[in-house]
């Protein structure tokens, strides 16, 4: 593909990926999977990667701020040396690598302002609390219904006379 073809092939998905990545602040990173999740398509992380790989050369998208889920740069023979460039760009922004990966607690981005990060925090807090069974009004515990099961018939017949 030529650069013209790549630009021409951009679709709505790619455009949305680029809009989200443009919001990642300098010195922060996110993952392909998080971007897909924020788009409402949690299983589309590879498609996010493809959209970033197909960026035209003259773009304003900070693609280097997107890493894989382990905090590492996704190396690929198809990236034409961009792997080393990605690390250089991130280190120039102040992102530190230890054993080839970043610490998401330090440099992870919480997401675009329109995502429901407060709701995520509330869900995390709920998980920490012990679970208790919610009672329904007038609920005195489990109710046992009276079941009338048919009696089992033995293989012997009662008609036998001994």
C-alpha positions, 0 to 999 in steps of 0.5 A: 500500500502507498501512503495515499492508499492508507489514508484513503482506507481509513474508516470510522473505527480508525478515526475513533482510535486516532481521536482517543490516542490524541488525548493521551497526555505526554508522559502517559501510556495506554494499551491497545485493549484499553482503547478498544474497551473505551470504544465499546469493543473490548475484543478489538485490541488487534484491530486497534493495533492495525489502525495505528500501524496504518497511520500515514507518515504525516500525522499528529497521532502520538502512536508511541503512547500505546503499548501491549497489555504487559506494558511492553512495546509490541515488536514486529518485523513489519514496523520497519524499525519503529520499535526502537523509535517508539521506546526513544520517543517515550523515554524522551517524554519521561516514560521509564522502562524497567526490564523492557516494560513500563509501570502502569501505576506510574504512567498509565492513563486513566482514559478519555474524560467521557469514559466512565472511570468513576464507575470503574472505581466504584465497581472496584470498591464494591469488589473489596466489600464483603458480599452479603445476601440481600433480603427481599421484603418478608424474606425469612430465608429459603422457602421449600416448596412441597413437592409431590414426587411419584413413588418409585415402583420396585421391579418386583410386582406385588401380585406374586403370591408366595 
